[in-house]
């Protein structure tokens, strides 16, 4: 089987560790948050595997690929090419859907363009185009001795007397025609009302299908096609049935022609397929101007009188003869348009010390940023949110349009594409075309069901997918690739999974391993750890107190060890509910979103509330997409974007705060000290020293973002990026400041024997002790310590923080503020990236927020958090269209008595 041998790994906080991992196994790397798990798995094993693969390519190919630095490790033996499946944030592109992200939509486009049957989007009649030879061939295939009437359609539902047309037909020797469904002789007098709609078809011939009539039938059809502008109708007299054939893609009834189908006809990113109304977005953004231009409010109050906008607006109104004391609705239509969209006329006015000349660009452009607050997302009225042209949506395969396929839950789509009966109508040639496409679609759908995503629909907006769901989509695509001999490195794939679904995930990882791959998982989940073939436990602490291997071996051996992980795996009952009683309720009525229909739900206030349920049951839809925006709108008097939802009990709150896992900063200049405001206090402290006052140094002198105190060589970043053409970019320590960010004069100022760079290099734990005499600063640092981030350094680059760490920094910032006792905190899976020990700390912090009189609502699957709640709202019973309901609610003990998925797992945890 072989092993992967790592010698002398020193990446980030790793302390020169060596390790041997069995190949073709499921390996779990666990340990405290910040103990070095990701440094080992991603920054060492994956980085080296990827780097070696890239270096095996030509220098030409390498220039198009991302470069990876050589990890700080002596050597790694037995390493195979590596694939990382990380917790990347989901696509923020409004054009991305589950179908596009999984590439299934590309195959659907191909399927519909190659074997789809075009239908008229107005009358739903099938559209077909055939050559004259194909039409003749189809007619001659009719049963022998069938009596036919061959007709040429000339007029379809049009007003007129059509005397000239009838006269022309008589001259050309035609004897009969069918007018408005009645057969008439053309040699008789025919009078048609010119004010009524008429349908006229001329009878070209009456003939019987026989061998000797082949030539005659062929000539008749050619003649009918010529007369009918490429259209011909065949009436089977005895069967009383009509067949319609066309040489062009057009609807004979609606007289609408159609373009030939191609894959781009079904792409909402291409003008060929995208809905003309919404440009393929499926939604339109409308601005409610009544919220800005309030009724009966003078235009004079539109801008602050001292602003440059007001000066220009006043000149514009004077030039257009608009009275500023009048309200918007009192103006003429052309004046309203000029205010909204602007004019080309220019005006000069004084701005400060100089005169400027500008034209009024219109309220929409001037207030563009502010208007975003008033933009309402509405479903496109034309395509109904399906993004495509109506002509494309009318195309059918197995009698289903693309919109019906996109609305099917993936588990239902599997059944549809698995049924051979659904596609038995295809001709042999079409089956040969469709089979390889269908095979790809079936496989991809099956793998998505396999990783527990059967409740999603292919048309679901990718922006609404959780990080855990996105990661499982990537796992499914890797299983579908069928690679063997690969080292897969995964970052907490159990995120967003209910205990029930975690078991499915473990089976999926085992399948990946059985194909001959090594699967390395960074994970804290109990079920995943217990399923591992080999476990690596990192520690003993976090940050600079971690970076060591405290255990490696099997589960049985781990349970006998004395590591922190072992202690939590072998004991239960660490967390329990405080059993607080509700003090008021926050009620939502008429919730209708995604899979939730007409739901009424009440959240107890001044309680620790957990919203639980299986993946896709509607937790995020209820809390993040409904509760959060509705309460924000009610508290901040914003435009109501969530229609028809009623809310009661908001008067008991003064603000709502959402604590998510987005980064606290995107540049190396952001760090925990700057985000929590501790940096301002530290700068004040240094500026207040005697030496700083003597030199005249103010607070700004101690900022690494401003000129004066920072090192100008690296602009306060401590590092300089050197671009290498065929090699990775190299970050080198600034030679001038030696990575300290400040110039030498600033570093001469010391507080208690330490300069500001040395303070930023301190861990939070050290800083808490160092600044214990400064109450304001000590409180901010203590809250960082309380949420389990004592190992972080004050100046740690925000880009290097995990999602879980970023979220806890935000919690710490909130804790350090003065509590009003009327705040609603909403958290989405805060246990992401947290070890059992860290979860215990987090739960204690959240309980503190509630003890201060606040309300905390958490979306969570972790049983340790669920059983700590005062109140549980359990969604289900399943995911997708089988979810969206409240299946249980109450205290942990009450929910544990129910037979819901959460209730069954909770029973095992409670005494």
LOFITOR-633956 format. One record per residue (C-alpha): residue in one letter; x, y, z. Coordinates in steps of 0.5 Angstrom, whole numbers, plus 500, padded with zeros to 3 digits. Layout:
BEGIN
AXYZ/...
This chain:
BEGIN
X500500500/X506505502/X506511506/X507519505/X513521509/X514528511/X520530514/X522537518/X515541516/X516548519/X510552515/X507557519/X507555526/X509547525/X515546529/X519542525/X515536525/X516529521/X510524520/X508518516/X501517513/X498511510/X497511503/X490509500/X487511507/X482516510/X486520514/X483525519/X487531521/X484534528/X486539533/X485545536/X483551532/X490554530/X494548532/X497547525/X492543521/X491547515/X498548515/X500541515/X494539510/X494545505/X500549506/X505543506/X502536503/X497539498/X502545496/X508540495/X504535491/X501541487/X508544486/X511538483/X505537478/X506544476/X514543475/X513537471/X509541465/X513546460/X515553462/X510555457/X504552460/X507554467/X506561465/X498560465/X498557472/X498560479/X504559482/X505555489/X511557493/X515551495/X513549503/X518550508/X519542509/X526538508/X523533504/X516529502/X517522500/X511518497/X507524495/X502523489/X499529485/X494533490/X487536489/X485541494/X477541496/X477548500/X471552503/X471557498/X466562498/X460560493/X460564487/X457571488/X456572480/X448573479/X449568473/X451562476/X446557478/X447550481/X446547474/X452551471/X457550477/X456543476/X457543469/X450539468/X447545465/X452545459/X450538458/X443540458/X444545453/X447540448/X441535449/X436540448/X440543442/X441536439/X434532440/X430538443/X423539439/X421546438/X414548440/X411555439/X412559445/X405562443/X400556442/X405550444/X404547437/X410543435/X415546430/X418542425/X422543418/X423538413/X426538406/X421536400/X424530400/X423528407/X416530407/X414526401/X418520404/X414521410/X407521406/X409515402/X410511409/X403512411/X398506410/X397503403/X390505400/X390511405/X385516402/X389523402/X387530401/X393534399/X392542401/X396548401/X395553406/X394560404/X391564409/X391563417/X386567421/X386574417/X381579415/X379581408/X375579402/X381575398/X377576391/X384577388/X387570391/X380566389/X380569382/X388567381/X386560384/X381559379/X385561373/X391556375/X385551374/X384549382/X377547383/X376546390/X378550397/X377549404/X375556407/X373557414/X373549415/X368548409/X370545403/X367550397/X367549389/X372555386/X367556380/X361558384/X361565387/X364566394/X363572398/X367573404/X366578409/X372583409/X371585417/X372577419/X378573420/X378567415/X383561414/X383559406/X387552404/X387550397/X386543395/X391541390/X389533389/X385527392/X389521392/X390514394/X397512397/X399506392/X405504389/X403507382/X401514385/X408515388/X410520382/X403523383/X404524390/X411527390/X408532384/X402534389/X407535395/X412540391/X406544388/X403545395/X409547398/X410552392/X403555393/X403554401/X410558402/X413552404/X407549408/X403543406/X397539410/X395532409/X388530411/X387523412/X380522410/X378516413/X382517420/X379524420/X386526422/X391532419/X398532418/X402539418/X409539414/X413545413/X420546410/X422552415/X422553422/X415557423/X409556427/X403555421/X398558426/X402564429/X406565423/X412566427/X419563424/X424560429/X432560428/X435553428/X437550435/X444551437/X447550444/X448558445/X440558444/X440555451/X445560454/X443566459/X450568458/X449569450/X444574447/X442568443/X439565449/X438570454/X431573455/X431580452/X427583458/X432581464/X439580460/X439573462/X439575470/X432572471/X430578475/X430586474/X432591479/X427596480/X427603484/X422605489/X423613488/X417614492/X422613498/X427618496/X422623493/X417623498/X410625497/X408632499/X416634500/X419640497/X425639492/X429644497/X429638502/X432633497/X440635499/X443638504/X443645503/X451646504/X452640499/X455641492/X449637489/X444642492/X448648489/X448644482/X441642483/X438649485/X442652478/X439646474/X432647477/X432655476/X435654469/X429649467/X424654471/X422648476/X420651483/X424648489/X418649494/X414644490/X414637490/X416632485/X409629484/X406636482/X411637476/X410636469/X412629466/X418632462/X420636468/X420629472/X424626467/X429632467/X430631474/X431623474/X435623468/X439629467/X440634461/X446636457/X446644459/X452646463/X452650470/X457654473/X458655481/X463656486/X465650490/X470652495/X475657492/X474655485/X468655480/X466649477/X462648471/X458641470/X451639467/X446636472/X447628471/X440626474/X438624480/X439616478/X447618477/X448623482/X445618488/X447611485/X450609491/X444611495/X439608491/X442601492/X438601498/X432603495/X433597489/X428592489/X429585486/X423583482/X422576478/X423578471/X415578468/X417576461/X421569463/X419568470/X426568473/X428562468/X433567464/X432564457/X428567451/X421564451/X423561444/X428557448/X424555454/X418552449/X423547446/X422540449/X425533451/X421527453/X415532453/X419537458/X421544457/X428546460/X424550466/X421544468/X428540469/X431546472/X425546477/X426539479/X429537485/X436533483/X433526486/X427527482/X431529476/X435522477/X429518476/X427522470/X433521466/X434514469/X427512465/X429509458/X421510457/X422517457/X427517451/X424511447/X420516442/X427518440/X429515433/X435511432/X439517430/X437521435/X438516441/X445515438/X446523439/X443523446/X446517449/X453520451/X450526453/X444523458/X450518461/X454524463/X448528466/X446521470/X453520473/X453528475/X446528478/X447521481/X454524485/X450530487/X445525491/X450521493/X453527497/X447529500/X445534495/X438531492/X434537495/X437542491/X434544484/X439545478/X436552477/X438554484/X442561484/X449559486/X449565491/X444562496/X448556496/X452555503/X459554503/X458546505/X454545500/X459548495/X464544498/X460538497/X459540490/X466540488/X467533492/X461530487/X465533481/X472529483/X468523484/X465523477/X472525475/X474517476/X481519478/X486514482/X492515485/X491522487/X492525494/X485529496/X485534501/X479537504/X477542509/X471540513/X467537508/X462536514/X460544514/X453545513/X451537514/X446535519/X448528523/X444524519/X447527512/X454526515/X454519515/X452519507/X458524506/X463519510/X461513505/X462518499/X469519502/X470512503/X468511495/X473516493/X478512497/X476505495/X478508488/X485508490/X486515493/X489518499/X483522502/X486527508/X481531511/X481537516/X476535521/X473536528/X466532527/X466526531/X463521526/X468523521/X474522526/X471515528/X470513521/X478515519/X483509518/X488514521/X488520525/X493526526/X491530532/X495537533/X496541539/X498541544/X495549544/X494554538/X498559535/X505559537/X503554543/X501549537/X504546531/X506539534/X503532533/X500530540/X498523537/X498519530/X494512530/X488509530/X481511533/X482506539/X489508540/X487515540/X481514546/X487511550/X491517550/X490524554/X490529548/X484534548/X481531542/X481524546/X477527552/X472530548/X471524544/X470519550/X466524555/X459527554/X455532557/X459538557/X454543555/X447543557/X441548556/X440554562/X433553561/X431561560/X424563560/X422567554/X421574555/X417576549/X417574542/X419576535/X414573530/X414572523/X407571519/X406569511/X413567510/X414565503/X421564500/X424558496/X421551500/X417555505/X410556504/X405561508/X409559515/X408563521/X414562526/X415565533/X422566536/X423567544/X427574546/X432574551/X434567549/X439562546/X435560540/X438554535/X434553528/X436546526/X434541521/X437537515/X441540510/X436544505/X430544510/X429552510/X434554516/X437559512/X431561508/X428563514/X433566518/X438569513/X433571507/X427573511/X428574519/X434578518/X432583512/X425584515/X428586522/X433590519/X428594515/X423595521/X429598525/X432602520/X425604516/X428602510/X424600503/X420593504/X424588500/X421582503/X414583501/X407581505/X412578511/X409581517/X413582523/X411583530/X415584537/X421589533/X419594538/X423590543/X429590539/X434596538/X439593533/X440587529/X447584528/X449579523/X456575525/X458571519/X464568516/X466573511/X474576512/X475582517/X479585512/X482583505/X489586505/X495585510/X494591513/X488589517/X489585523/X485583529/X488589533/X485594528/X478591527/X477591534/X479598535/X485595540/X490599535/X487606536/X488605544/X495602543/X497608538/X494613544/X498610549/X504610545/X503618543/X501619551/X509617553/X513623555/X518621549/X513622544/X510628547/X517631547/X518629539/X511632538/X509625535/X501625535/X497618534/X498618527/X505617528/X504610530/X499608524/X503603519/X497606514/X500613514/X506617512/X510619517/X511613522/X511607517/X517605513/X516608506/X520602503/X514597504/X509602505/X508599512/X506592510/X513589512/X514585506/X515587499/X513582493/X518581488/X515578481/X518572478/X516571471/X516563470/X517562478/X512564484/X512571486/X516572492/X514575499/X521578502/X522581509/X523589508/X530590508/X529597511/X525595517/X526588517/X518586517/X517591523/X513596518/X515602522/X521607521/X527607526/X525613529/X518611531/X520604534/X525608539/X518610542/X517605548/X512603553/X514599559/X520597555/X517595548/X516599542/X509598538/X512593533/X514588539/X507590542/X504587535/X508581535/X505579542/X499574542/X493576545/X494572551/X501576552/X497582551/X492581556/X497581561/X501586559/X495591558/X492589565/X492596567/X489600562/X481598563/X479600556/X484596552/X484590557/X477589556/X477589548/X483584549/X480580554/X474578549/X478576544/X481571549/X474569552/X472567545/X478562544/X483567540/X488568545/X493565541/X493570535/X498575535/X495582535/X498584528/X496577525/X495579517/X487578517/X488574510/X491569514/X485568519/X480562517/X472563517/X471561524/X477565527/X474571523/X467570526/X470570533/X473576532/X467579530/X463576536/X469579541/X468586538/X461586539/X462583546/X467589548/X461594546/X457597551/X450592551/X444595551/X440589552/X436589546/X440587541/X438581536/X445577534/X444572528/X450567527/X450562521/X454556523/X459559528/X462552530/X465552523/X473550524/X472549531/X474544536/X470541541/X474545546/X473551542/X466550541/X465550549/X468557549/X464559544/X458557547/X460560554/X461567550/X454566546/X451565553/X454571556/X451575550/X444572552/X446574560/X446581558/X439581556/X440580548/X437575544/X441570540/X439566534/X444561531/X443556525/X447550527/X447542526/X452541532/X449537537/X453540543/X450547541/X443545540/X443542547/X446548550/X440552547/X434555551/X429554545/X430550539/X426551532/X427544528/X426545520/X424539516/X422534515/X427533509/X430538505/X428541498/X421541497/X420536502/X422541507/X420548509/X416546515/X417547523/X417539525/X419541532/X420546537/X421547544/X427546550/X432541548/X428536552/X422537549/X425536542/X429530544/X422527545/X420528538/X421523532/X425528528/X432527525/X434532530/X430529536/X433522535/X440524535/X439529541/X436523545/X443520545/X446526547/X442528553/X442524560/
